[in-house]
Amino acid sequence: MLRRQIRDLRRRGVDTSESLVDLHLKLALPTASLIMMLLAVPLAAKGSRVSSPATSIALGFFVGFGYFVLVAFTRALGQSGALPAPVAAWIANAVFALVGGYYVLGADQV
């Protein structure tokens, strides 16, 4: 339905950058749960630096909040046309996947 709306708006000559970013976010946001799992598993593993449950919960809130702040920032950049729509929608996932991959591979042990 959103694709149809974008196509109709383009035919009328209307700027569709806002709708394009939202279309790409419809796929990017559900994959965030997998990205967060990639990041959370190494942090929750035995022997991590976080020792108390309260600190673990606070770290989880901080990571989640940081993700959504980055999504909101890149969404605004995409809607203004400063970033292409796919890049604006997927860059937060890419950044957090890189950080998660860093921890999964154990590079923090070096």
DSSP file (Angstrom, degrees, kcal/mol; ACC not computed):
  #  RESIDUE AA STRUCTURE BP1 BP2  ACC     N-H-->O    O-->H-N    N-H-->O    O-->H-N    TCO  KAPPA ALPHA  PHI   PSI    X-CA   Y-CA   Z-CA
    1    1 A M     >        0   0    0      0, 0.0     4,-2.1     0, 0.0     5,-0.1   0.000 360.0 360.0 360.0 -41.6    0.0    0.0    0.0
    2    2 A L  H  >  +     0   0    0      2,-0.2     4,-2.5     1,-0.2     5,-0.2   0.883 360.0  53.9 -67.7 -37.1    2.8    2.4    0.8
    3    3 A R  H  > S+     0   0    0      2,-0.2     4,-2.4     1,-0.2    -1,-0.2   0.913 108.9  49.1 -61.4 -41.6    4.6    1.5   -2.4
    4    4 A R  H  > S+     0   0    0      2,-0.2     4,-2.4     1,-0.2    -2,-0.2   0.904 110.6  50.4 -63.4 -41.6    1.4    2.4   -4.3
    5    5 A Q  H  X S+     0   0    0     -4,-2.1     4,-2.5     2,-0.2    -2,-0.2   0.905 110.4  49.6 -64.2 -41.1    1.1    5.7   -2.4
    6    6 A I  H  X S+     0   0    0     -4,-2.5     4,-2.5     2,-0.2    -2,-0.2   0.923 110.7  50.0 -63.2 -44.2    4.8    6.5   -3.2
    7    7 A R  H  X S+     0   0    0     -4,-2.4     4,-1.9     1,-0.2    -2,-0.2   0.914 111.8  48.1 -60.9 -43.1    4.2    5.7   -6.9
    8    8 A D  H  X S+     0   0    0     -4,-2.4     4,-1.3     1,-0.2    -1,-0.2   0.901 111.6  49.7 -65.0 -40.9    1.1    8.0   -7.0
    9    9 A L  H  X>S+     0   0    0     -4,-2.5     5,-2.5     1,-0.2     4,-0.6   0.890 108.5  53.0 -65.5 -38.8    2.9   10.8   -5.3
   10   10 A R  H ><5S+     0   0    0     -4,-2.5     3,-1.0     1,-0.2    -1,-0.2   0.902 105.4  54.4 -63.4 -39.7    5.8   10.6   -7.7
   11   11 A R  H 3<5S+     0   0    0     -4,-1.9    -1,-0.2     1,-0.3    -2,-0.2   0.846 108.4  49.6 -62.1 -32.0    3.4   10.8  -10.6
   12   12 A R  H 3<5S-     0   0    0     -4,-1.3    -1,-0.3    -5,-0.1    -2,-0.2   0.584 119.4-112.1 -82.3  -9.9    2.0   14.0   -9.1
   13   13 A G  T <<5 +     0   0    0     -3,-1.0     2,-0.3    -4,-0.6    -3,-0.2   0.683  65.8 147.5  88.5  19.0    5.6   15.5   -8.7
   14   14 A V      < -     0   0    0     -5,-2.5     2,-0.3    -6,-0.1    -1,-0.3  -0.650  57.0-104.9 -89.7 144.6    5.6   15.4   -4.9
   15   15 A D        -     0   0    0     -2,-0.3     3,-0.2     1,-0.1     4,-0.2  -0.533  34.9-175.4 -67.1 125.8    8.8   14.8   -2.9
   16   16 A T     >  +     0   0    0     -2,-0.3     4,-2.5     1,-0.1     5,-0.2   0.183  47.8 111.5-110.5  15.6    8.6   11.2   -1.6
   17   17 A S  H  > S+     0   0    0      1,-0.2     4,-2.0     2,-0.2     5,-0.2   0.875  78.8  51.5 -62.4 -36.9   11.7   11.0    0.5
   18   18 A E  H  > S+     0   0    0     61,-0.3     4,-2.0    -3,-0.2    -1,-0.2   0.938 113.0  44.5 -63.3 -45.8    9.7   10.8    3.8
   19   19 A S  H  > S+     0   0    0      1,-0.2     4,-2.2     2,-0.2    -2,-0.2   0.860 110.8  54.5 -68.5 -35.4    7.6    8.0    2.6
   20   20 A L  H  X S+     0   0    0     -4,-2.5     4,-2.2     2,-0.2    -1,-0.2   0.911 108.1  48.9 -65.0 -41.6   10.6    6.1    1.1
   21   21 A V  H  X S+     0   0    0     -4,-2.0     4,-2.2     1,-0.2    -2,-0.2   0.923 111.7  49.6 -63.3 -43.0   12.5    6.2    4.4
   22   22 A D  H  X S+     0   0    0     -4,-2.0     4,-1.2     1,-0.2    -1,-0.2   0.871 108.5  53.9 -63.8 -36.1    9.3    4.9    6.2
   23   23 A L  H  < S+     0   0    0     -4,-2.2     4,-0.5     1,-0.2     3,-0.4   0.926 111.5  44.0 -63.3 -44.9    9.1    2.1    3.6
   24   24 A H  H >X S+     0   0    0     -4,-2.2     4,-2.0     1,-0.2     3,-1.0   0.835 108.2  58.8 -70.2 -31.6   12.6    1.0    4.3
   25   25 A L  H 3X S+     0   0    0     -4,-2.2     4,-2.5     1,-0.2    -1,-0.2   0.774  91.3  70.5 -68.0 -24.2   12.1    1.3    8.0
   26   26 A K  H 3< S+     0   0    0     -4,-1.2    -1,-0.2    -3,-0.4    -2,-0.2   0.790 111.2  31.6 -62.5 -26.1    9.3   -1.2    7.8
   27   27 A L  H <> S+     0   0    0     -3,-1.0     4,-0.9    -4,-0.5    -2,-0.2   0.772 118.5  53.8 -95.7 -34.3   12.0   -3.8    7.0
   28   28 A A  H  < S+     0   0    0     -4,-2.0     4,-0.5     1,-0.2     3,-0.2   0.884 102.2  55.8 -72.6 -39.5   14.8   -2.4    9.1
   29   29 A L  T >< S+     0   0    0     -4,-2.5     3,-1.2     1,-0.2     4,-0.4   0.893 103.4  52.4 -67.1 -40.1   13.1   -2.1   12.4
   30   30 A P  T >4 S+     0   0    0      0, 0.0     3,-0.9     0, 0.0     4,-0.4   0.837 105.3  56.6 -64.5 -28.0   12.0   -5.7   12.8
   31   31 A T  T 3X S+     0   0    0     -4,-0.9     4,-1.9    -3,-0.2     3,-0.4   0.629  86.3  82.3 -75.8 -10.2   15.5   -6.9   12.1
   32   32 A A  H <> S+     0   0    0     -3,-1.2     4,-2.9    -4,-0.5    -1,-0.2   0.828  82.5  61.3 -62.2 -30.6   16.6   -4.7   15.1
   33   33 A S  H <> S+     0   0    0     -3,-0.9     4,-1.7    -4,-0.4    -1,-0.2   0.894 105.8  46.1 -64.4 -37.8   15.6   -7.6   17.4
   34   34 A L  H  > S+     0   0    0     -3,-0.4     4,-2.1    -4,-0.4    -1,-0.2   0.893 112.9  49.9 -68.9 -38.9   18.2   -9.8   15.8
   35   35 A I  H  X S+     0   0    0     -4,-1.9     4,-1.5     2,-0.2    -2,-0.2   0.910 110.2  50.0 -65.3 -41.9   20.8   -7.1   15.9
   36   36 A M  H  X S+     0   0    0     -4,-2.9     4,-2.8     1,-0.2    -1,-0.2   0.870 109.2  52.1 -65.6 -35.5   20.1   -6.5   19.6
   37   37 A M  H  X S+     0   0    0     -4,-1.7     4,-2.3     2,-0.2    -1,-0.2   0.907 106.3  54.1 -65.2 -40.7   20.4  -10.2   20.3
   38   38 A L  H  < S+     0   0    0     -4,-2.1    -1,-0.2     1,-0.2    -2,-0.2   0.844 116.2  39.4 -60.1 -33.5   23.8  -10.3   18.5
   39   39 A L  H  X S+     0   0    0     -4,-1.5     4,-1.0    -5,-0.1    -2,-0.2   0.832 115.5  50.5 -84.2 -35.2   24.8   -7.5   20.9
   40   40 A A  H  X S+     0   0    0     -4,-2.8     4,-2.2     1,-0.2     5,-0.2   0.841  97.8  65.0 -77.2 -33.8   23.2   -8.8   24.1
   41   41 A V  H  X S+     0   0    0     -4,-2.3     4,-1.0     1,-0.2    -1,-0.2   0.937 105.4  42.4 -59.9 -50.1   24.5  -12.4   24.0
   42   42 A P  H  4 S+     0   0    0      0, 0.0     3,-0.3     0, 0.0    -1,-0.2   0.869 114.8  51.8 -65.3 -32.3   28.2  -11.5   24.5
   43   43 A L  H  < S+     0   0    0     -4,-1.0     7,-0.3     1,-0.2    -2,-0.2   0.833 113.4  44.2 -71.5 -29.8   27.3   -8.8   27.1
   44   44 A A  H  < S+     0   0    0     -4,-2.2    -1,-0.2    -3,-0.1    -3,-0.1   0.563  89.7 114.7 -88.8  -8.9   25.3  -11.3   29.1
   45   45 A A  S >< S-     0   0    0     -4,-1.0     3,-1.3    -3,-0.3     2,-0.0  -0.212  80.8 -88.8 -63.7 151.5   27.8  -14.1   28.8
   46   46 A K  T 3  S+     0   0    0      1,-0.2    -1,-0.1     2,-0.0    -2,-0.1  -0.331 112.3  31.4 -60.8 137.6   29.5  -15.4   31.9
   47   47 A G  T 3  S+     0   0    0      1,-0.2    -1,-0.2     3,-0.1    -2,-0.1   0.555  83.3 143.2  91.6   9.2   32.6  -13.5   32.7
   48   48 A S    <   -     0   0    0     -3,-1.3    -1,-0.2     2,-0.2    -5,-0.1  -0.280  64.4-109.2 -76.2 170.8   31.6  -10.2   31.3
   49   49 A R  S    S+     0   0    0      2,-0.0     2,-0.5    -2,-0.0    -1,-0.1   0.726  96.3  89.8 -73.7 -20.9   32.6   -7.0   33.0
   50   50 A V        +     0   0    0     -7,-0.3    -2,-0.2     1,-0.2    -3,-0.1  -0.669  51.4 172.7 -80.9 122.4   29.1   -6.3   34.2
   51   51 A S        +     0   0    0     -2,-0.5    -1,-0.2    -4,-0.1    -4,-0.0   0.825  50.3  57.8-104.7 -36.1   28.7   -7.8   37.6
   52   52 A S  S  > S-     0   0    0      1,-0.1     4,-1.9     0, 0.0     5,-0.1  -0.680  74.2-127.3-101.3 152.6   25.3   -6.8   39.1
   53   53 A P  H  > S+     0   0    0      0, 0.0     4,-2.4     0, 0.0     5,-0.2   0.868 110.6  56.0 -61.5 -36.4   21.8   -7.3   37.6
   54   54 A A  H  > S+     0   0    0      1,-0.2     4,-2.4     2,-0.2     5,-0.2   0.900 107.4  48.5 -63.9 -39.7   21.0   -3.6   38.0
   55   55 A T  H  > S+     0   0    0      2,-0.2     4,-2.4     1,-0.2    -1,-0.2   0.884 110.3  51.9 -66.9 -38.2   24.0   -2.7   36.0
   56   56 A S  H  X S+     0   0    0     -4,-1.9     4,-2.1     2,-0.2    -2,-0.2   0.909 111.0  47.3 -63.8 -42.1   23.0   -5.2   33.3
   57   57 A I  H  X S+     0   0    0     -4,-2.4     4,-2.4     2,-0.2    -2,-0.2   0.916 112.3  49.5 -65.6 -43.5   19.5   -3.8   33.1
   58   58 A A  H  X S+     0   0    0     -4,-2.4     4,-2.4     1,-0.2    -2,-0.2   0.898 110.3  50.8 -62.8 -40.3   20.9   -0.2   32.9
   59   59 A L  H  X S+     0   0    0     -4,-2.4     4,-2.5     2,-0.2    -1,-0.2   0.896 109.2  51.7 -64.1 -39.8   23.3   -1.3   30.1
   60   60 A G  H  X S+     0   0    0     -4,-2.1     4,-2.4     2,-0.2    -2,-0.2   0.917 110.9  47.0 -62.4 -44.3   20.4   -2.9   28.3
   61   61 A F  H  X S+     0   0    0     -4,-2.4     4,-2.7     2,-0.2     5,-0.2   0.901 112.1  51.3 -63.2 -40.5   18.3    0.3   28.5
   62   62 A F  H  X S+     0   0    0     -4,-2.4     4,-2.5     2,-0.2    -2,-0.2   0.916 111.5  46.3 -63.3 -44.7   21.3    2.4   27.4
   63   63 A V  H  X S+     0   0    0     -4,-2.5     4,-2.1     2,-0.2    -2,-0.2   0.927 114.9  47.1 -65.1 -45.3   21.9    0.2   24.4
   64   64 A G  H  X S+     0   0    0     -4,-2.4     4,-2.1     2,-0.2    -2,-0.2   0.911 113.7  47.5 -62.8 -43.5   18.2    0.2   23.4
   65   65 A F  H  X S+     0   0    0     -4,-2.7     4,-2.1     1,-0.2    -1,-0.2   0.908 110.6  52.4 -64.4 -42.1   17.9    4.0   23.9
   66   66 A G  H  X S+     0   0    0     -4,-2.5     4,-2.1    -5,-0.2    -1,-0.2   0.883 108.1  52.2 -61.5 -38.5   21.1    4.6   21.9
   67   67 A Y  H  X S+     0   0    0     -4,-2.1     4,-2.5     1,-0.2    -2,-0.2   0.953 111.5  44.6 -62.4 -49.6   19.7    2.5   19.0
   68   68 A F  H  X S+     0   0    0     -4,-2.1     4,-2.2     1,-0.2    -1,-0.2   0.798 110.8  53.9 -71.1 -26.7   16.5    4.4   18.8
   69   69 A V  H  X S+     0   0    0     -4,-2.1     4,-2.3     2,-0.2    -1,-0.2   0.917 110.9  46.9 -66.9 -43.0   18.2    7.8   19.1
   70   70 A L  H  X S+     0   0    0     -4,-2.1     4,-2.6     2,-0.2     5,-0.2   0.896 111.9  50.5 -65.3 -39.7   20.4    6.7   16.1
   71   71 A V  H  X S+     0   0    0     -4,-2.5     4,-2.4     1,-0.2    -2,-0.2   0.929 111.5  47.8 -62.5 -45.3   17.4    5.5   14.2
   72   72 A A  H  X S+     0   0    0     -4,-2.2     4,-2.0     2,-0.2    -2,-0.2   0.897 113.0  48.8 -63.7 -40.3   15.5    8.8   14.8
   73   73 A F  H  X S+     0   0    0     -4,-2.3     4,-1.9     2,-0.2    -2,-0.2   0.940 115.0  42.5 -65.6 -48.3   18.6   10.9   13.8
   74   74 A T  H  X S+     0   0    0     -4,-2.6     4,-2.3     1,-0.2    -2,-0.2   0.831 111.2  56.7 -71.1 -30.0   19.2    9.0   10.5
   75   75 A R  H  X S+     0   0    0     -4,-2.4     4,-2.7    -5,-0.2    -1,-0.2   0.926 107.7  48.3 -63.4 -43.6   15.5    8.9    9.8
   76   76 A A  H  X S+     0   0    0     -4,-2.0     4,-1.6     1,-0.2     6,-0.2   0.894 111.3  50.3 -63.6 -39.4   15.4   12.7   10.0
   77   77 A L  H  X>S+     0   0    0     -4,-1.9     5,-1.8     1,-0.2     6,-1.2   0.892 112.5  47.4 -65.3 -38.7   18.5   12.9    7.7
   78   78 A G  H ><5S+     0   0    0     -4,-2.3     3,-0.6     4,-0.2    -2,-0.2   0.892 110.3  50.9 -69.2 -39.7   16.8   10.6    5.2
   79   79 A Q  H 3<5S+     0   0    0     -4,-2.7   -61,-0.3     1,-0.2    -1,-0.2   0.796 109.7  50.9 -69.9 -27.1   13.5   12.5    5.2
   80   80 A S  H 3<5S-     0   0    0     -4,-1.6    -1,-0.2    -5,-0.2    -2,-0.2   0.612 117.2-114.0 -83.2 -11.3   15.4   15.8    4.6
   81   81 A G  T <<5S+     0   0    0     -3,-0.6    -3,-0.2    -4,-0.6    -2,-0.1   0.468  85.5 117.8  93.8   2.0   17.2   14.2    1.7
   82   82 A A  S   <S+     0   0    0     -5,-1.8    -4,-0.2    -6,-0.2    -5,-0.1   0.793  81.4  31.1 -72.2 -27.6   20.7   14.4    3.3
   83   83 A L  S    S-     0   0    0     -6,-1.2    -2,-0.3    -9,-0.1    -1,-0.1  -0.950  95.3-102.5-125.5 148.1   21.0   10.6    3.1
   84   84 A P     >  -     0   0    0      0, 0.0     4,-2.6     0, 0.0     5,-0.2  -0.408  39.4-112.4 -64.0 149.6   19.5    8.1    0.6
   85   85 A A  H  > S+     0   0    0      1,-0.2     4,-2.0     2,-0.2     5,-0.2   0.881 113.7  47.8 -56.1 -47.2   16.4    6.3    2.0
   86   86 A P  H  > S+     0   0    0      0, 0.0     4,-2.0     0, 0.0    -1,-0.2   0.903 113.9  48.0 -64.0 -37.6   17.9    2.8    2.3
   87   87 A V  H  > S+     0   0    0      1,-0.2     4,-1.8     2,-0.2    -2,-0.2   0.925 111.0  50.8 -66.1 -44.1   21.0    4.1    4.0
   88   88 A A  H  < S+     0   0    0     -4,-2.6     4,-0.4     1,-0.2    -1,-0.2   0.864 114.5  44.1 -62.1 -36.4   19.0    6.2    6.4
   89   89 A A  H  < S+     0   0    0     -4,-2.0     4,-0.3    -5,-0.2    -1,-0.2   0.845 122.1  34.7 -78.4 -33.6   16.9    3.2    7.4
   90   90 A W  H  X S+     0   0    0     -4,-2.0     4,-2.2    -5,-0.2    -2,-0.2   0.538  90.7  87.7-102.8  -7.7   19.6    0.6    7.7
   91   91 A I  H  X S+     0   0    0     -4,-1.8     4,-2.5     1,-0.2     5,-0.2   0.869  88.1  52.7 -66.5 -35.5   22.6    2.5    9.1
   92   92 A A  H  > S+     0   0    0     -4,-0.4     4,-2.4     1,-0.2    -1,-0.2   0.914 110.5  48.5 -64.7 -41.0   21.6    2.0   12.7
   93   93 A N  H  > S+     0   0    0     -4,-0.3     4,-2.3     1,-0.2    -2,-0.2   0.903 111.6  50.3 -63.5 -40.5   21.4   -1.7   12.2
   94   94 A A  H  X S+     0   0    0     -4,-2.2     4,-2.2     2,-0.2    -2,-0.2   0.921 111.0  47.8 -64.7 -43.7   24.7   -1.8   10.4
   95   95 A V  H  X S+     0   0    0     -4,-2.5     4,-2.0     1,-0.2    -2,-0.2   0.939 115.8  43.3 -63.1 -47.2   26.4    0.1   13.3
   96   96 A F  H  X S+     0   0    0     -4,-2.4     4,-2.5     1,-0.2    -1,-0.2   0.817 111.7  54.7 -71.9 -29.0   25.0   -2.1   16.0
   97   97 A A  H  X S+     0   0    0     -4,-2.3     4,-2.9    -5,-0.2    -1,-0.2   0.888 108.1  49.9 -68.1 -38.7   25.7   -5.2   14.0
   98   98 A L  H  X S+     0   0    0     -4,-2.2     4,-2.0     2,-0.2    -2,-0.2   0.920 112.8  45.9 -64.4 -42.9   29.3   -4.2   13.7
   99   99 A V  H  X S+     0   0    0     -4,-2.0     4,-1.9     2,-0.2    -2,-0.2   0.926 114.6  48.2 -65.0 -43.9   29.6   -3.6   17.4
  100  100 A G  H  X S+     0   0    0     -4,-2.5     4,-2.7     1,-0.2    -2,-0.2   0.902 110.8  50.8 -62.6 -41.7   27.8   -6.9   18.1
  101  101 A G  H  X S+     0   0    0     -4,-2.9     4,-2.3     1,-0.2    -1,-0.2   0.868 106.6  55.7 -63.6 -36.3   30.1   -8.8   15.7
  102  102 A Y  H  <>S+     0   0    0     -4,-2.0     5,-1.9     1,-0.2     6,-0.4   0.921 113.1  40.7 -60.1 -45.0   33.1   -7.2   17.5
  103  103 A Y  H ><5S+     0   0    0     -4,-1.9     3,-0.8     3,-0.2    -2,-0.2   0.862 113.0  53.9 -74.1 -35.9   31.9   -8.6   20.8
  104  104 A V  H 3<5S+     0   0    0     -4,-2.7    -2,-0.2     1,-0.2    -1,-0.2   0.907 106.7  51.9 -65.3 -40.8   30.8  -12.0   19.4
  105  105 A L  T 3<5S-     0   0    0     -4,-2.3    -1,-0.2    -5,-0.2    -2,-0.2   0.568 114.1-119.9 -74.7  -6.2   34.1  -12.6   17.8
  106  106 A G  T X 5 +     0   0    0     -3,-0.8     3,-1.7    -4,-0.3     4,-0.3   0.737  64.9 144.1  79.7  22.0   35.8  -11.9   21.2
  107  107 A A  G > < +     0   0    0     -5,-1.9     3,-1.0     1,-0.3    -4,-0.2   0.707  63.9  68.9 -68.6 -17.6   37.8   -9.0   20.0
  108  108 A D  G 3  S+     0   0    0     -6,-0.4    -1,-0.3     1,-0.2    -5,-0.1   0.622  87.6  67.8 -74.6 -10.5   37.3   -7.3   23.4
  109  109 A Q  G <         0   0    0     -3,-1.7    -1,-0.2     1,-0.2    -2,-0.2   0.672 360.0 360.0 -79.5 -17.6   39.5  -10.0   25.0
  110  110 A V    <         0   0    0     -3,-1.0    -1,-0.2    -4,-0.3    -2,-0.1   0.478 360.0 360.0 -69.5 360.0   42.6   -8.7   23.2
